[in-house]
């Protein structure tokens, strides 16, 4: 929302010396977000110029430019040699004799754009002929430069002379504050709402532009244009339209020019002046926040009927698009048959006001927020009207807006207003909120006196009275009955009102105090494990990412999952963010690989990522969760039903690696990531949690069947899988060869590590080492041999390390040699050679019994 400061002063007493930055700061204190400041930043000569000569010149690139000679009065080249200003211009919406706006060398336009004489297209262009956008007035839709005769009118333009100051002429010294309107501040989509917020922030006197005392409204009667509200299918029990005001202005000159002050204010507010009828409705909308629509009365044949769309109906809207209407669309129709407009979104071409229009029907209505929002999104039509309706419009200003628009049409376009006034009002009474004045103190943590609470609520427009005391409302000090103002449909309960009290008190006045955890509390064990895992992986050089947990059905084929794989049983969303990804992920790797691919595509060749996230594992039919009431805590049966309806969502951690893990340098060549790095990262995480893992080769998609490891606990529980991804998967996903990944079930690690870890005592006795080479069939996993050596060697075996694997002429075909170093240590004494050999032989014997291993050389 752009807020011209000069316009704002009409409704609130802004100090004369207040700058746009100061006004923006005052609005920020009320919770609005400053977006930008416009205007007031033009420096240097900006003057009126008259085009004396215009020579089109075709360029080699196919573009045609105009070499212009412009009279700028006693400025520029006139000062030195009395010749016109030579300027190159690429626009074509002007001709010889037109008055234009010229910025001369040395000036600075909005955005810090410095103007200088420069050579271009074979000429020295001494300045620039300006467009509306370049002057900071917004896009006027002309796709060209400002022609003052068209902007100001022939009579006003005739009074101008070349060289006149264009800054003062166009009001370019005036500032405009742009603020972002959050969804709960829909009333600030108007000068009226912003002025009220500025008044609340500064205490400046506020004048309501819709005050009946200053802008009287004609009383409704039976002589107005016939209107019927016939919504037979309201959404959620709320009618699509509960108030409709229609006023008729006859004999208006629709081709009349909008007054310059109105066109200027519209341009400063970011809207393009179009025609008198359109400009008047836009001006009133910006002032009051009430969208209006003007119909050509001559194109209407019957009563206005507001109803839902019927099957097969179509409407060609003002943007020249033929639209198929939906049964939920609320329509404005002629006699109930011919669609005229999608209510609250956009009108149709058949009833559009044209230069030939003489009689105008002004529509000012109050439409349901949900109805307008759905139609706007369904038809992909976000308009100034829909943005206001879907956030909530004040139903009390409906008649005032119609009256004001009719008055402006008569004032600037002639004609007369019909005495008949239509006001169909089916609004339901507004509901008050029973409010505990102590609630702000309890929720915020600082003391809010009752007087401040009541004063704040009254300041925002609420009606406040003492609530009747009964068994449900009685409390110390008594509760309040608060009737929110009609322009605040977002105020529906106590916390909403608390936010208003805090807002007026000042967010900056609330101290930031971190809560102190009670003794014996703090992070849960699960939270501690997650932090430890994240810290461990980050310490290993990986980068944490967060990906969307949504995937496509085709991804399972790309990952090579078997048809009967449980990971294919994914939960489908009823309202996905993207129709291309409607399923919840069943593995974190499936979305992490896309993040890896995107980084590689952007030139990051050596990438190591990890993510902690939830996966959805339905394991059966997903139920429908009940929707509990919002005014109380659900009972245990309802909570249990909600839990049963939600699929199991364990937390996993996944890693993905590609490229080099050790970079080349003077020490030698780099080393690319391989399956052992993925396995090593999982074992590193387990070690940080004081857990030992077993490693065994398995065939598990999407990993390479010969380079995939199953990682498990000592009791046989599977923790996860790691290794190199299958080449077909890498090709399907567009990933580099030899990319590696791992995925671990964090819930398993949390459960396994939820015990006190006993620190091992420091043993001062020296270790004893013994190396052994065992020949085993090639299909025997090294992990199985290691486990057998551990089991047979006894408790004094401290470390088993595989340091060599050999397959060649010195071992039998189909076999391989595995060389291990066994490290033994006994507490309090030194092991003898005989003891070490005996322990080693026990381990070798157990390996032979379990795996058929033989000592190499036997």
N, C-alpha and C positions, 0 to 999 in steps of 0.2 A: 504494500500500500504506500503510494507516494503522497506525502502531505505537504502541499505548498504552504509555506509559513504565512504568506499574506492572507491566504484563505483561512488558515487556522485562527488568525487574529479576529476574524468575524465572530467567532463563537467562544473565545476565551481570551482573557486579558494577558497576552504575552508581552512582557516588557519590550520596549522599543529597542533596547540595546542587546536583547537576547540573540545569540547566534544559532545557526542550525545545529551546531555541535552541542550547545548547551540544551537546546530543546530535545535533541535525541537522547542526551544523558538523562533528562527528566523522565522521558518515556521508558527508558531502560529500567529505571528504578521501579516502574510499575509492572515489569515483567515482559514488556515488548522487546523485540530484538532489533537493534539497529542494523540495517543492511547497507546503506550508503547515504551520502550527502550529494545533492545535485544543485547546480546553479551557484551564482555568486562567485564563480572562480574564473571568469573571463577577464583577462588583463590585456591592455593595449588597445589599439584602434580597431573598432568594429563599427562600420558606417553603412549608410544607405548608398547604393550605387545604381546608376542607370546604364543599361546596356546600349552602347552606341553602335557597335559592329559585332557581328557574329559570323565567323567563317568556319564551316564544317571541314574537317580534314581527315581523310581515310588513312589509317595506320597499317603497317605491315602485318600486325597481329589481328587484323580484321576489325579492330575497334575504331569508332569514329569519335574524334574529340572536337571541341569547339574552341577556336582561337578568338577570344573576346577582347574588345576595347570597351572599358567601363569608365564612366564619369563618376569619380568619387569626391568631387568638390575640391576643396583646398587641402588635399591630403596626398600622400604618396608621390607619384611622378609629377603631379601638378606643381608641387613645391619646387622641383628642380628644373623642369623644362616645359611645364604647362601642357603636357600630353596626357591622354587618357591612360588608365592603368591597364597593362596587358596581362591577361589572366587566361590560363588554360582551364577548361571545365569539361568534364565528361558527361554532365547531365544534358537532357534534351527537352525539358519541360518549360523552357522560357524562350523568349524571342527578343528582337531589337525593340527597344523602348520600354521594356519591363524594368521595374524597380526591384532590386535584389539586395541581399545582405552580403557585404564584402568585408572580410577580415584581411588586414594589411600586415606586411612584414613587421616583426617585432611583437606581435600579439601572441597570446597564449589562450587556446580554447580548452574547454573542459577535458579533464584527463591528462593535463600537462602537455598538450599537443602544441608545440611551438611552431609559429609560422615564419617562414623566411622566403626570400626570393630565390628560386631554384630553377635550373634548366630541366625541362621535361618536354618530350615530344617535339624537340627541335626549337622550342621557344623558352624564354626566361619568363616564368610565371611569377608576377610580383603580387602574390596574395592568393586568396581563394574565395570563390563564391560559395556560400554556405548552405547546407541542408539543415532541416529541422533537427535531425539527430546530432549533427556536428555542433549545434548550438546548445545541446543538452535539453532540448524540448521534447525529446521522444520522436519516434518514427511517425510522420504524418501520412504515410501511405502513398505519397506522390512519387516515390522512387526518383526523386530529383531535389532541386534546390528550392529555397523559400522564395516565392514570388509575392511581394508585398501587396500587390494589387488584389491577388486572390485571398491573401490572409486577412487583410484589413478592410477590404472593400475599396471600390473605385473612389468614393468620396474622401475617405481617410487618406488613401494613397496620394490623391491629388494635392494634398497639403504638404507633402514631403519634398525635400530638396536633396540632391546628391551631396553627400558629406555629413548629413544629419547623424547624430549619435544613435546607433541601432541598439545599444545596450539599454538605454533608458526607454527607447521606443517599444521594445519587446519585453521589457521587464526582466532582463536577463540578470540583473543584480539581485533579484529575489531568489531566496534559497528554498529548496525542497528537501524534506527529510523523508527518506525511505525506510520503512520498518517492515519486518516480517511478522505476519499475523499467525499466531499459533491456533490450532483448531478450537481451543476453548475461549478464544478472544474474538469470535466472529463479529461482535458489535463494533470492533475497531476497524472493520472494513468500511469505515465511513468517517468523514470529518467530524461528525457529531460524536462518535465514540472516542476518537483520538483526542478531541478537545476535552472530553470528560476525564480521560486518563491524565492529561496534562494538568487539569485543575486539581485532581486528587494528589498529584505528585508535588505541586508547587503551592497550592492554596489559592491560585488565581481565580478570579470570578468567572463563572461559566454561564453561557447563555444557550439554552436549548433551541436549535433552529426549528424544532417541531412543536414548540410551546404554543398551545391554542390561543393564548393571550396575544401573541405577536403574529400568528399566522392562522386566522380564523378559518374554520372548515364548514362548508355548507352542510345543513342537516339532511340526512337521508330521507327520501320520499318515494312515492310510488310512480313518479314520472320518469325514472331513469331507464337506461337500456336494460332489457330483460336478461337476467343471469340465473342459471340453475347449477347447483352443485350436486352432481349425480354420481359420486364415487361409490359404486356398489361392491368394490373389492379392496377395502382399505388394508394397508400393510400394518400388521401388528395391532390392529384395532384402531389405528389412527387414520382419520380421513386425509386424503391427499391435499385437500384445500379446505380450510375452515373459515376463510374470510376472502371476499372478492369485492373490490371497489371498482366501479366503472364510471368514468366521466367522459362526456362528449364535448368537443370543441368544433364549432362549425365556421366555415368561411376563413379558415386559416391559410396563410400563404406559405405552403410547405417549401417553396423555393427561396424563401427569405433567408438572408445570411444570419447566422448566429452572431450575437454581439461579440465584439472583440474580447471583452473581459471574460466572457464565458469560454470562448475558444482557447484563450490563454490559460485559464485555470484547468481546462480539460487536458491541454497539452502538458502542462506542468505535472499533472497527476498521472501522466503516461497513457492518455487516451487520445485517439486521433479525432479531431472535429470532422463530422461528416455532413450533417444537414441539421436544420433547426429542430425537427421533431426528435431525431436521434440524440442530438446534443443536449436537448432539454431533459430527456429521460435519463441520460448518463449523468448529467450534472446533479439532478435530484438524487439519483442513486448514490453518487459519491458523497453527497452532503449528508443524507439520512441513513444510508445503508439499505434502503428499500428498492429492490429492482423494479423497473417499470417496463411496459411494452406498449407501443403505439400501433394500432390497427387502422388501415384505411377503411373508414366506415362504409364507403361506397361498395366495397368488396364483400360486405357481410349481408346475408339475406335473412337470417333468423337470429334467435336468441343465442347468447353465449352459454354453452353447456360444457361443464368441466367433468370429464369422465375418464375412465381407463380405456386404453386402446383395445380394439377388437382384432380378432385373427385376420391376418392378411392385409391390414391397413398399412399405408405408406404415407410418407410426408417428405416433400422436398424443402429442406431448410434453407435459411438465408445464406449458408455457405455453399449453395449449389450442389448439395449431395442428396440423392434420393435414399431415404432411410426406411428399412423395414422396422415397424413398430412392434414392441413387445407388450404382452398383456399387462405388465406392471407399469408401463409408461402412462403417466397422467397427461391428458391432452386438453387443450383448449379447442373447442370445436364450434363450427357455425351450425346452429340448429341441432346440435347433437350428431350430425352426420359427417360434415366435411372437417377434417383436422386442420387447425390453423397454427398450432404451436405445440411443442413439447414443453409442458408447464415447467417454468423455472429454469429452462435450459436455453432454448432458442426458438424463434418464430419461424413461420413458413413463408414461402415466396408469394403465395396467392393473396395474402392480405398485407403485404409490405407497403409502407408509406413511400410514395414516389413524389417527384416534383409536381405532378399533376393533382396530387391529393388536396382536397379542400376541407373535408370533414374527417376528424381524427377521434378514435375511441382510445382512451387511456386506460390501461389495465394496471391496477395496483393490488396485488394479492398476497396471501400468506400461504405458502405451500409447505408440505411436510418435508423435513430434512432428509429422512431416509429415502423417500420417493425420488427426490431430486438427485440425491447422490447416486442412486442406482442407475437412473436414466443417464446421468452424465457419464458414468463409467461405461455403461453398456454401449453407448454411441460414441465413446471417446470424444466427448464434447465438453471441455472445461471452459466455461464462459464466466464473465464477470458476474452474471446473475447467479449461475449455479454455485460458484464459490461462496457466495453470500448465503444463499438459501440452505446449502448443506451444513453450514455452521450455525444457522439460526438467525432469523430476522425478527425484529420487534414488530409484533402484530398490531401494536397500538399506533404506529405511525403510518399505517396503510392509507387511511383517508387523507392525512396531512400531505403525504407524498403526491397523491393524485391531484389534490387541490393546487399544490405549488406548481406542478408541471403544467396544469391547465392555465394557471395565471401567467406563467412564463410564455406559453405559446401565444396567448392573446396579446401580451405586452410586446412581443417581438415579431409575431407573425400575423397580428390582426385577428379578426373574427370575434366570436362570442362563445361563452360557455353555456351549455344547456342548463336550464333550471332543474331538470331531473337529475337526481343523485342516487346511484345504485350502490348499496352497501349490504351485501349478503354476509351476515355474521353468524356463524355456527360454532364459535369457539367455546370450548369447555372452560369452566372456572379454573384458574390457576391454583395449585395446591401449595399450602404453606409448609414450612419445615419447622418442626419442634426442635429447638436448639439449646444445648446446655452451654451457657456462657463460660463455663470452666474448661470446656473442651480444648480451646486453643492453648491454654497453659499446660494441659496434660499431654497434648500431642507434640508441642514444640519444645517444651522444657524450660520456658521462661514465663514469668508472671505477666498476664494480661488482665488489668483491672476490668471489672464489669463495664465501667463507663467507657473505656476505650473500645471494648468489643461492640457495645451498642452503637457508639459513635461511628465506628468503621463501617458497620453494616448499613447504617442510615446514609453514610456518605456515598456508598456505591449505588444507592437508590432503593434499598430494601425498606419495607414497612415492618417495624419492629414493635411488638407488644408483649405483655406478660402472658405466658401460656397458662391455660387452665390447669390447676393442680389436681392430678388424680393418681391412681396407684401406679401408673406407668411412667409418669413424668415428674413426680415429686422428687426434689433433691434440694440440697442446701442452697439457698439463695434464689431458688425458683428458676424455671426454664423460660425460654423466650419462644414466641411464635413469630417466625420470620417469613415474610412474603417477598420472594426475590422479584426484582424488577422485570418487566416483560422482555427487555432486551438481553436478559441473561438466562437463556434456557439451560445453561450448563450448571446452574446452582440447584442441585436436587437433594443434597443431604448435608449433614454436619461437617464432614471433612472439606467439602467444597467451600462452605462459609468460613471455615478456619483458614483456608488458603487466602481468602480475601482479607481477613483480619491481619494475617502475617504480611501480606503484600503491602498493605497501607502502612503497617508499622515499619516496614523496610527490611528486605532480605539482608542487607548489609549490617543491620543492627542485631542480627541473631548470631551469637558467638558459635564458633566451630569448636566443639569439644568432643574428643574421641571417647566413646564409652569405655569404662573400665570393666574388664571381665571379672566376674566373681571368682573367688579362690577355688581352685580345683577344676576350673573350666578353661576353655580355649578352643583350639582347633580339635576337631574330631580326628580319630585315627585315620579315617579315609581321606580327610583333607590333608593330613600330614603326609600320607603316602603320595598323594597326587603332587604335592609340592616337591617332595623328594625326587620323584620321577622326572618332573619337569626340570628341576635344577640339575639333575644328573645329565640329562640329554643336552641341555643348554651348555653345561660345562664341557661336554664332549664336542662342542662346536656346531651343534644342530640349531636351526632356527625354528621357533614355534610359529605355527600358522593356525588360523581358524577358517574352516571351509563350511559352505552351506551343506546341510545333511540331506540334500535332495538329489536323487539320481533318476536316470531314465531306465526303462525296462531293457533297452538294448545294451546297457553297460554290462549286464550279467553275461551276455554272449561274448562281449569284448574281453572280459576277464576269464573266459574259458571255463565257467562253472558248469559242472555236470547238470543234466536236466533234473535230477533228483536231489540236488544240493539244497539244504535247508536255507541257505543264504538267498535263494531266489524267492522265498516266501516273504516278500516285503509288504509293508503297510502302504496303502494307496491313500493319498490325501484327497479330501472332498473339494478343497479350494486351494490348489497348489499355486505358488508364486509364478511358476512357469508350467505350461502344459507339456513342455518337453522333458520336465523332471518332476513327475508326480509322485514318486515313491520315496519313502524314507530309507536311508542307507542301512544296510545290514553289516557293513564293515567300514572302518575308518579309512583303510587303504584305498577303497574305491573312490573317495573324494580327494584324498591327499595326492593321488597320482595326477589328478587334473591340475592341482596347484603346482606340482613339480613340472608338468608339461608346459604350463604357462610361463614359468620362470626360465626354462630352457629355451623356449621360443623367443624370449626377450634378450637372449645373449648370455644368460648365466649358465655356463657350461658345467661348473662344479657346484652342485647343489646338495644340501643335506637338510631335510625338513622333518619336523615331528608335529603331531597333533594329539591332544587329549580330547575325546569327545564321546557323545552317546551314540549307540546304535540301537535300532529297533528290531527286536526279534519276537514276532507275534507268537509263533509256536502253535497257532490255532486260530480260530475265528475271533476277530476283534469285535468286542461288544460296543454298545452305545451307552455312553456315560450319562447319568441323569444331570440335569442342570439345577443346582441347589438355589434356594432363595438367597438374595444378597444382603438381607438385613439381619442374619443370624448365622452362627456357626453350624455347618451341616452335622447331622447326627452320625453316629458311627456306622449305621447301615448304609447311609448315603455315601460316606467316605469309602466304605468297603466296595460298594458298587462302582464308584469312580476308579478305584485301584484295579478292580477286576477288568474294567473296560479298556484300560491302558495297557499296551503291550509291554513286555519286559524290555527295559532299556538299560543294559549294563554299560559301564564306561570302559572304553578301550583306549589304548595308546598305540599309535602307528608311527613308523619312521620310513623314510624313502631317501635313497642315496643314488647319485649318479655322478660321473666324472671322477676327478682325482680326490682321494682322501689324504694323500701325502704329495705335496707339490715338489716339482723338480728344483734343483738348485746346485750349488757347488758340491753338495754331498752326493749327488747322483740323480738318476731319473726319478720322476714321480711314480706313485703307485695308484692305480685306479681302484675304486671301490669294488669289492667282491662279496660273495655270500658270507664270508667269515666276519666281515665288518658288521653286517646286519645281525648276525648271531651274537657277536661280541657286544653290541650295544644292549641287547636284551639281557645278557649275562651281567653287564655292568649295572643295569638298573636293578636286577635281582640282588647283586652284591651290596648295593646301597641300602637294600632292605634286609640285609643279613639272611638272604635265601640262597640255597644251592639249587641249581637247575641241572636236569639231565638233557642231553642233546641226542636226538636220533634222526636218521634220514627217513623221510616219508615222501609220498606223492600227494600233494595238496595244492589245488589251483588257488590263486593264479601263478604259483611258483613253478620254476623249472623242476621237473620230476627228479632230476639227478642232483639238484643243488638246493634242496629245501630241507630244513631241519624242523622237527617238532621239539619244542622246549616244554619240559614238564617239571613238576615238583618230584621230590623223592618218593612220594606216595603214589605216583603215577598220574596225578591230575595234570591235564594239559593246560599250559599257560598261554601258549600262542605258537606262531610259526614265523620263520625267518628264512631268508635266502635270496637267490637271484630269481627274478621274474621270468616267466616263460617267453621265449622270443616271439611267439604269435601274439601274446598279450601286448608286448612292447610295440609291435608293428601296428596293432589295432588302435592303440592309444597314442601313437606318435611319439614314443619315448626312445631315448638313445639305447643302443645295445648294452647289455650287462647291467641294466638298472636293477638295484636291489631294494628290498623292502622287508618290513617285519610288522606284525600286529600282535598285541598282547592284551589279554583280558585283565584289566586293572582290578576288577572285583575279586578275582582269584588271588592276586598279589596282596590285596588288602586283607582278605580273610587269612591267608597264610602267614602274614607278618604281624597279625594282631596278638602278639605275645611278647613277653619280656625277653630281651636278648641278653644272654649271659656273656659277658666279656671273657674271652679266653685268657688264661694267665700267661704271662711272658715266660717263655722257657729259655733259660740261659745256656743249656747244654748244646753242643755243636750238632749240626745235622750230619746225616750220613747218606751218601748218594749211591745209587746202583742203577746202571743202564741195562735194559733188556730189549732185544729185538725179537718179535714174534711174527711168524708167518701164518696167515689166516686166509681162508677163501675170500675172494674179492668182494663177495656180496655181504660179508660180515661187517657191520658198522663198527667204526673205531670206538664209538661210545660204549658198545657192548663189551669190548675188550677192556676198556678203562674201568667199567663198573665191576667186571670180574676181578681185575687186579686189586681194586679197592677192597672188595669183599674178602678176598683171600689173604691179603697182606696184613689185615688186622688194624687195630686202633693206632699203632705207632706210625702208620703210613700217613705222612703229612701232605704231600703233593704228588700228583701224577701228571706229567707233562709229555704230550706227544711232540717229538721234535723231528721225526723224519718218517716219510712214507716212500717206499721203493717198490716199483714194479719193473721187472726186466729179466735179463737172461739168468741172473743168479737165484731166481726163485721160480718155482713151478708155474706153468701156465694156469691162469685162472686164480692165482694167488697174489698176495702182496705182503710186504714186510712193513710192520709198524714198530717203530723204535720209541720206547718210553724211558723217561728218567724218573725213577722213584726216589723220593726224599723221605727218610725216616728220622724220627727224633723221639728220644725218651726223656721225660721230665726228671731232672735231678741227677742224671748220669750220662756217660758216653756209651753208645752202643758199640759192641765189638763187631769185628768182621764176620764172625760166625753167626751172630744174631741177625745181622743185616742179610746175609746170604739165605738164612733159613726163612726169614720173612718174605724175601723176594721169591724164593722157590715155592712158598705156599701160594703166593699170588699167581705165579705162572701155572701152577697145577690147577688152580681154580679157573683160570682163563682157558686152559686146555680142556677141562671138563665141560665148560659152558659153550665155548666157541670152536673147539677143535684146534686151538692155537698150538704151534710148535716153535720151540726155540730155533732161531735161525742158525744154521751150521750143524744142527744135529742130523 
